Amino acid sequence: MREEQAQMTFEVCIEECCNYTWQGKLTAEEKVLEFKSETELLLAMDTLMYGEGEVPS
């Protein structure tokens, strides 16, 4: 049995590298989110794909 996987295209714009981490904007499906670290970037991608509080299986 094959599970349905979320697919989404992201545009990542790195605007600055400060304190050894990236800052910039993440765009997906007409939504723009700002991030101040790689961790925030990954969490934003996860939230856009799976929603808040949902855990991908």
DRENTORKOL-3810 file (N, C-alpha, C; in nm, 4 decimals):
REM DRENTORKOL-3810
@n.u->0.0844; n.v->-0.1169; n.w->0.0000; ca.u->0.0000; ca.v->0.0000; ca.w->0.0000; c.u->0.0895; c.v->0.1240; c.w->0.0000
@n.u->0.0621; n.v->0.2150; n.w->-0.0890; ca.u->0.1419; ca.v->0.3368; ca.w->-0.1010; c.u->0.0695; c.v->0.4530; c.w->-0.0348
@n.u->0.1405; n.v->0.5218; n.w->0.0543; ca.u->0.0804; ca.v->0.6352; ca.w->0.1238; c.u->0.0906; c.v->0.7609; c.w->0.0384
@n.u->-0.0084; n.v->0.8467; n.w->0.0494; ca.u->-0.0080; ca.v->0.9751; ca.w->-0.0198; c.u->0.0921; c.v->1.0676; c.w->0.0482
@n.u->0.1796; n.v->1.1284; n.w->-0.0291; ca.u->0.2789; ca.v->1.2196; ca.w->0.0256; c.u->0.2491; c.v->1.3615; c.w->-0.0202
@n.u->0.2682; n.v->1.4557; n.w->0.0707; ca.u->0.2480; ca.v->1.5964; ca.w->0.0371; c.u->0.3589; c.v->1.6428; c.w->-0.0566
@n.u->0.3205; n.v->1.7177; n.w->-0.1604; ca.u->0.4190; ca.v->1.7738; ca.w->-0.2524; c.u->0.3948; c.v->1.9235; c.w->-0.2627
@n.u->0.5024; n.v->1.9981; n.w->-0.2547; ca.u->0.4914; ca.v->2.1426; ca.w->-0.2582; c.u->0.6226; c.v->2.1989; c.w->-0.3122
@n.u->0.6138; n.v->2.3102; n.w->-0.3815; ca.u->0.7331; ca.v->2.3776; ca.w->-0.4314; c.u->0.7598; c.v->2.5000; c.w->-0.3450
@n.u->0.8840; n.v->2.5138; n.w->-0.3007; ca.u->0.9242; ca.v->2.6258; ca.w->-0.2167; c.u->1.0234; c.v->2.7138; c.w->-0.2910
@n.u->1.0154; n.v->2.8431; n.w->-0.2670; ca.u->1.1177; ca.v->2.9369; ca.w->-0.3124; c.u->1.1823; c.v->2.9943; c.w->-0.1867
@n.u->1.3124; n.v->2.9726; n.w->-0.1734; ca.u->1.3855; ca.v->3.0203; ca.w->-0.0565; c.u->1.4781; c.v->3.1328; c.w->-0.1008
@n.u->1.4620; n.v->3.2483; n.w->-0.0394; ca.u->1.5457; ca.v->3.3640; ca.w->-0.0695; c.u->1.6303; c.v->3.3946; c.w->0.0543
@n.u->1.7606; n.v->3.3664; n.w->0.0441; ca.u->1.8525; ca.v->3.3965; ca.w->0.1532; c.u->1.8939; c.v->3.5423; c.w->0.1370
@n.u->1.8541; n.v->3.6260; n.w->0.2309; ca.u->1.8826; ca.v->3.7689; ca.w->0.2212; c.u->2.0074; c.v->3.8084; c.w->0.2984
@n.u->2.0431; n.v->3.7290; n.w->0.3980; ca.u->2.1569; ca.v->3.7647; ca.w->0.4815; c.u->2.2086; c.v->3.6407; c.w->0.5531
@n.u->2.3356; n.v->3.6420; n.w->0.5822; ca.u->2.3961; ca.v->3.5372; ca.w->0.6644; c.u->2.4638; c.v->3.6082; c.w->0.7812
@n.u->2.4059; n.v->3.5957; n.w->0.8979; ca.u->2.4547; ca.v->3.6664; ca.w->1.0156; c.u->2.4629; c.v->3.5680; c.w->1.1318
@n.u->2.5677; n.v->3.5768; n.w->1.2105; ca.u->2.5875; ca.v->3.4848; ca.w->1.3232; c.u->2.5871; c.v->3.3393; c.w->1.2784
@n.u->2.6467; n.v->3.3137; n.w->1.1635; ca.u->2.6620; ca.v->3.1786; ca.w->1.1085; c.u->2.5293; c.v->3.1095; c.w->1.0791
@n.u->2.4246; n.v->3.1857; n.w->1.0506; ca.u->2.2965; ca.v->3.1264; ca.w->1.0144; c.u->2.2286; c.v->3.2137; c.w->0.9083
@n.u->2.1336; n.v->3.1557; n.w->0.8359; ca.u->2.0650; ca.v->3.2250; ca.w->0.7273; c.u->1.9436; c.v->3.3003; c.w->0.7784
@n.u->1.9163; n.v->3.4137; n.w->0.7146; ca.u->1.7913; ca.v->3.4858; ca.w->0.7330; c.u->1.7359; c.v->3.5136; c.w->0.5941
@n.u->1.6027; n.v->3.5075; n.w->0.5823; ca.u->1.5443; ca.v->3.5334; ca.w->0.4515; c.u->1.3950; c.v->3.5103; c.w->0.4495
@n.u->1.3443; n.v->3.4780; n.w->0.3295; ca.u->1.2007; ca.v->3.4581; ca.w->0.3096; c.u->1.1751; c.v->3.3254; c.w->0.2402
@n.u->1.0686; n.v->3.2614; n.w->0.2812; ca.u->1.0224; ca.v->3.1360; ca.w->0.2227; c.u->0.8878; c.v->3.1633; c.w->0.1569
@n.u->0.8752; n.v->3.1294; n.w->0.0288; ca.u->0.7507; ca.v->3.1498; ca.w->-0.0441; c.u->0.6986; c.v->3.0154; c.w->-0.0928
@n.u->0.5695; n.v->2.9914; n.w->-0.0690; ca.u->0.5036; ca.v->2.8697; ca.w->-0.1165; c.u->0.3544; c.v->2.8969; c.w->-0.1259
@n.u->0.2971; n.v->2.8636; n.w->-0.2403; ca.u->0.1531; ca.v->2.8794; ca.w->-0.2627; c.u->0.1027; c.v->3.0168; c.w->-0.2189
@n.u->0.1688; n.v->3.1222; n.w->-0.2667; ca.u->0.1312; ca.v->3.2611; ca.w->-0.2411; c.u->0.1421; c.v->3.3019; c.w->-0.0947
@n.u->0.2093; n.v->3.2225; n.w->-0.0125; ca.u->0.2345; ca.v->3.2580; ca.w->0.1272; c.u->0.3823; c.v->3.2919; c.w->0.1401
@n.u->0.4117; n.v->3.3986; n.w->0.2131; ca.u->0.5504; ca.v->3.4397; ca.w->0.2349; c.u->0.5758; c.v->3.4406; c.w->0.3853
@n.u->0.6764; n.v->3.3651; n.w->0.4269; ca.u->0.7151; ca.v->3.3595; ca.w->0.5674; c.u->0.8603; c.v->3.4014; c.w->0.5805
@n.u->0.8898; n.v->3.4813; n.w->0.6813; ca.u->1.0277; ca.v->3.5195; ca.w->0.7084; c.u->1.0867; c.v->3.4219; c.w->0.8093
@n.u->1.2164; n.v->3.3953; n.w->0.7955; ca.u->1.2849; ca.v->3.3086; ca.w->0.8915; c.u->1.4169; c.v->3.3726; c.w->0.9315
@n.u->1.4624; n.v->3.3380; n.w->1.0516; ca.u->1.5854; ca.v->3.3958; ca.w->1.1055; c.u->1.6909; c.v->3.2905; c.w->1.1350
@n.u->1.6623; n.v->3.1654; n.w->1.1008; ca.u->1.7606; ca.v->3.0584; ca.w->1.1195; c.u->1.7212; c.v->2.9404; c.w->1.0316
@n.u->1.8145; n.v->2.8478; n.w->1.0132; ca.u->1.7839; ca.v->2.7274; ca.w->0.9354; c.u->1.6738; c.v->2.6462; c.w->1.0031
@n.u->1.6739; n.v->2.6457; n.w->1.1357; ca.u->1.5705; ca.v->2.5722; ca.w->1.2090; c.u->1.4333; c.v->2.6308; c.w->1.1810
@n.u->1.4207; n.v->2.7634; n.w->1.1840; ca.u->1.2927; ca.v->2.8272; ca.w->1.1520; c.u->1.2509; c.v->2.7978; c.w->1.0086
@n.u->1.3466; n.v->2.7935; n.w->0.9165; ca.u->1.3173; ca.v->2.7608; ca.w->0.7768; c.u->1.2578; c.v->2.6209; c.w->0.7659
@n.u->1.3215; n.v->2.5235; n.w->0.8289; ca.u->1.2722; ca.v->2.3857; ca.w->0.8226; c.u->1.1366; c.v->2.3713; c.w->0.8912
@n.u->1.1173; n.v->2.4374; n.w->1.0043; ca.u->0.9881; ca.v->2.4320; ca.w->1.0724; c.u->0.8784; c.v->2.4967; c.w->0.9881
@n.u->0.9100; n.v->2.6060; n.w->0.9197; ca.u->0.8122; ca.v->2.6715; ca.w->0.8330; c.u->0.7729; c.v->2.5804; c.w->0.7171
@n.u->0.8710; n.v->2.5130; n.w->0.6567; ca.u->0.8413; ca.v->2.4183; ca.w->0.5482; c.u->0.7518; c.v->2.3055; c.w->0.5980
@n.u->0.7847; n.v->2.2516; n.w->0.7137; ca.u->0.7059; ca.v->2.1430; ca.w->0.7714; c.u->0.5630; c.v->2.1884; c.w->0.7992
@n.u->0.5479; n.v->2.3082; n.w->0.8565; ca.u->0.4150; ca.v->2.3607; ca.w->0.8873; c.u->0.3329; c.v->2.3824; c.w->0.7607
@n.u->0.3947; n.v->2.4363; n.w->0.6555; ca.u->0.3225; ca.v->2.4580; ca.w->0.5299; c.u->0.2789; c.v->2.3259; c.w->0.4668
@n.u->0.3616; n.v->2.2233; n.w->0.4777; ca.u->0.3288; ca.v->2.0949; ca.w->0.4156; c.u->0.2269; c.v->2.0144; c.w->0.4954
@n.u->0.2412; n.v->2.0127; n.w->0.6266; ca.u->0.1617; ca.v->1.9211; ca.w->0.7083; c.u->0.0668; c.v->1.9895; c.w->0.8047
@n.u->0.0750; n.v->2.1197; n.w->0.8201; ca.u->-0.0094; ca.v->2.1911; ca.w->0.9146; c.u->0.0516; c.v->2.1887; c.w->1.0533
@n.u->0.0050; n.v->2.2776; n.w->1.1383; ca.u->0.0594; ca.v->2.2849; ca.w->1.2736; c.u->0.0129; c.v->2.1661; c.w->1.3559
@n.u->0.1048; n.v->2.1102; n.w->1.4311; ca.u->0.0708; ca.v->2.0012; ca.w->1.5218; c.u->0.0612; c.v->1.8651; c.w->1.4569
@n.u->0.0679; n.v->1.8580; n.w->1.3250; ca.u->0.0603; ca.v->1.7287; ca.w->1.2577; c.u->0.1997; c.v->1.6713; c.w->1.2401
@n.u->0.2108; n.v->1.5432; n.w->1.2553; ca.u->0.3388; ca.v->1.4752; ca.w->1.2405; c.u->0.3337; c.v->1.3919; c.w->1.1135
@n.u->0.4279; n.v->1.4126; n.w->1.0202; ca.u->0.4285; ca.v->1.3310; ca.w->0.8983; c.u->0.4571; c.v->1.1857; c.w->0.9313
@n.u->0.3907; n.v->1.0955; n.w->0.8612; ca.u->0.4124; ca.v->0.9525; ca.w->0.8886; c.u->0.5064; c.v->0.8914; c.w->0.7888
END
